[in-house]
Amino acid sequence: MHKLEIKKFTLGYFAVNCYIAYTTDSKEALIIDPGAEPQKILDFINEKKLKVKYIINTHGHYDHIGANNEIKSVLNAPICIHTLDKELLHSPMSNLSLLTGKLYKVNADRVIEEDDEFKIDDKIFKIIHTPGHTRGSISIMVDDIIFCGDLVFKDGIGRTDLFGGSSKDLALSIKNKIFSINDEVRLFPGHGPETSIKDIKENNYMINYILKS
């Protein structure tokens, strides 16, 4: 069995977490949320001699997609996003790049759905549709890890007041999708430190509030 390594970068003005998941033997890899500073990502990939198979966006906001074009131009790996967030990639207003003074657009090479799978060596990354922050927000599970984007953080939850956001959908995604999984599963969010399902159940007061309301 191949060993999975996770490299985390915190990038750009919005301090987005970009994750590179790769196996130690064959060096197959995928990138989750390359939001900024593409050269840092590319330098690490070159240093480790990784073979990137996919670029996956947990949702279509600029802070999570902002380095897509530069990364793809070098690696030629397909850009993947949920079908309900595909439209955000083409709209600087909806993907929020307009708010930063930029008109950022990018094309998706593959649209993904609930239960789709991505494989690097023998590691299977399963897509969980977790709307709320956006309509097409996803989480990605592999082994005992979930990359949860902006669904939930160690001490908070994702915003729901932006295009496609819904506090009801966010609460249902947490309750029905995340809380139905083993408490010991680790959560790697789009911003901030790593946490676990057990930790957010016990200590994240925002989750208790949104589930009750």
PEGITA-V175587 format. One record per residue. N is the residue number from 1. RES is the residue in three letters. SS is DSSP state (~ for helix, > for strand, _ for the rest). PHI is phi in degrees with one decimal (999 if undefined). Layout:
[[N;RES;SS;PHI] [N;RES;SS;PHI]]
This chain:
[[1;MET;_;999] [2;HIS;_;-75.6] [3;LYS;_;-88.9] [4;LEU;>;-95.8] [5;GLU;>;-113.8] [6;ILE;>;-123.1] [7;LYS;>;-109.3] [8;LYS;>;-107.8] [9;PHE;>;-116.5] [10;THR;>;-108.0] [11;LEU;>;-126.7] [12;GLY;_;76.2] [13;TYR;_;-59.9] [14;PHE;_;-92.0] [15;ALA;_;50.5] [16;VAL;>;-80.5] [17;ASN;>;-88.0] [18;CYS;>;-105.2] [19;TYR;>;-118.0] [20;ILE;>;-113.2] [21;ALA;>;-104.3] [22;TYR;>;-150.8] [23;THR;>;-97.2] [24;THR;_;-78.4] [25;ASP;_;-87.9] [26;SER;_;-82.9] [27;LYS;_;71.3] [28;GLU;>;-66.6] [29;ALA;>;-150.3] [30;LEU;>;-138.6] [31;ILE;>;-114.3] [32;ILE;>;-113.0] [33;ASP;_;59.1] [34;PRO;_;-77.3] [35;GLY;_;-89.0] [36;ALA;_;-166.4] [37;GLU;_;46.9] [38;PRO;~;-58.6] [39;GLN;~;-65.6] [40;LYS;~;-61.7] [41;ILE;~;-65.0] [42;LEU;~;-66.0] [43;ASP;~;-62.3] [44;PHE;~;-66.4] [45;ILE;~;-61.5] [46;ASN;~;-66.9] [47;GLU;~;-61.3] [48;LYS;~;-89.2] [49;LYS;_;56.8] [50;LEU;_;-83.6] [51;LYS;>;-109.8] [52;VAL;>;-79.5] [53;LYS;>;-95.5] [54;TYR;>;-147.5] [55;ILE;>;-115.6] [56;ILE;>;-116.9] [57;ASN;_;-102.1] [58;THR;_;-70.6] [59;HIS;_;-166.9] [60;GLY;_;-100.0] [61;HIS;_;-83.6] [62;TYR;~;-56.2] [63;ASP;~;-67.5] [64;HIS;~;-107.1] [65;ILE;~;-119.3] [66;GLY;_;-63.9] [67;ALA;_;-110.1] [68;ASN;~;-53.0] [69;ASN;~;-62.0] [70;GLU;~;-66.9] [71;ILE;~;-65.2] [72;LYS;~;-64.7] [73;SER;~;-61.5] [74;VAL;~;-92.5] [75;LEU;~;-96.7] [76;ASN;_;57.3] [77;ALA;_;-88.9] [78;PRO;>;-69.4] [79;ILE;>;-89.5] [80;CYS;>;-123.2] [81;ILE;>;-153.7] [82;HIS;>;-62.4] [83;THR;~;-58.3] [84;LEU;~;-78.8] [85;ASP;~;-107.8] [86;LYS;~;-56.9] [87;GLU;~;-64.3] [88;LEU;~;-64.0] [89;LEU;~;-62.5] [90;HIS;~;-97.9] [91;SER;_;-122.0] [92;PRO;_;-57.5] [93;MET;_;-73.0] [94;SER;_;-73.7] [95;ASN;_;-85.9] [96;LEU;_;75.9] [97;SER;~;-66.0] [98;LEU;~;-61.0] [99;LEU;~;-68.1] [100;THR;~;-98.3] [101;GLY;_;86.4] [102;LYS;_;-117.9] [103;LEU;_;-115.7] [104;TYR;_;-88.4] [105;LYS;_;-135.0] [106;VAL;_;-152.0] [107;ASN;_;-101.1] [108;ALA;_;-85.6] [109;ASP;_;-93.0] [110;ARG;>;-147.8] [111;VAL;>;-99.1] [112;ILE;>;-123.3] [113;GLU;_;-133.7] [114;GLU;_;-50.4] [115;ASP;_;74.5] [116;ASP;_;-61.3] [117;GLU;>;-130.7] [118;PHE;>;-121.4] [119;LYS;>;-125.3] [120;ILE;>;-123.5] [121;ASP;_;52.0] [122;ASP;_;-98.2] [123;LYS;>;-94.6] [124;ILE;>;-108.6] [125;PHE;>;-102.4] [126;LYS;>;-100.3] [127;ILE;>;-85.9] [128;ILE;>;-118.0] [129;HIS;>;-76.7] [130;THR;_;-127.3] [131;PRO;_;-67.3] [132;GLY;_;144.9] [133;HIS;_;-69.5] [134;THR;_;-137.4] [135;ARG;_;-66.3] [136;GLY;_;-106.4] [137;SER;_;-62.7] [138;ILE;>;-127.5] [139;SER;>;-117.1] [140;ILE;>;-130.6] [141;MET;>;-110.1] [142;VAL;>;-143.5] [143;ASP;_;52.1] [144;ASP;_;-107.1] [145;ILE;>;-126.0] [146;ILE;>;-124.7] [147;PHE;>;-86.4] [148;CYS;>;-107.6] [149;GLY;>;56.1] [150;ASP;_;-103.8] [151;LEU;_;-68.9] [152;VAL;>;-150.2] [153;PHE;>;-123.1] [154;LYS;_;-55.9] [155;ASP;_;-122.0] [156;GLY;>;-169.5] [157;ILE;>;-133.3] [158;GLY;_;-71.1] [159;ARG;_;-65.0] [160;THR;_;-125.1] [161;ASP;_;-99.7] [162;LEU;_;-103.3] [163;PHE;_;-54.0] [164;GLY;_;82.5] [165;GLY;_;-79.9] [166;SER;_;-155.0] [167;SER;~;-66.7] [168;LYS;~;-64.3] [169;ASP;~;-62.8] [170;LEU;~;-62.3] [171;ALA;~;-61.7] [172;LEU;~;-68.0] [173;SER;~;-63.6] [174;ILE;~;-67.6] [175;LYS;~;-68.3] [176;ASN;~;-90.3] [177;LYS;~;-101.0] [178;ILE;~;-81.2] [179;PHE;_;-71.6] [180;SER;_;-84.9] [181;ILE;_;-100.2] [182;ASN;_;-48.3] [183;ASP;_;-60.4] [184;GLU;_;-82.8] [185;VAL;_;-63.7] [186;ARG;>;-86.2] [187;LEU;>;-112.2] [188;PHE;>;-110.0] [189;PRO;>;-83.6] [190;GLY;_;-74.4] [191;HIS;_;-146.2] [192;GLY;_;84.3] [193;PRO;_;-80.4] [194;GLU;_;-61.9] [195;THR;>;-143.8] [196;SER;>;-145.1] [197;ILE;~;-62.3] [198;LYS;~;-59.7] [199;ASP;~;-64.1] [200;ILE;~;-71.6] [201;LYS;~;-62.6] [202;GLU;~;-88.9] [203;ASN;~;-125.1] [204;ASN;_;-92.0] [205;TYR;~;-66.6] [206;MET;~;-65.6] [207;ILE;~;-67.8] [208;ASN;~;-59.2] [209;TYR;~;-65.9] [210;ILE;~;-69.6] [211;LEU;~;-69.0] [212;LYS;~;-72.8] [213;SER;_;-85.8]]
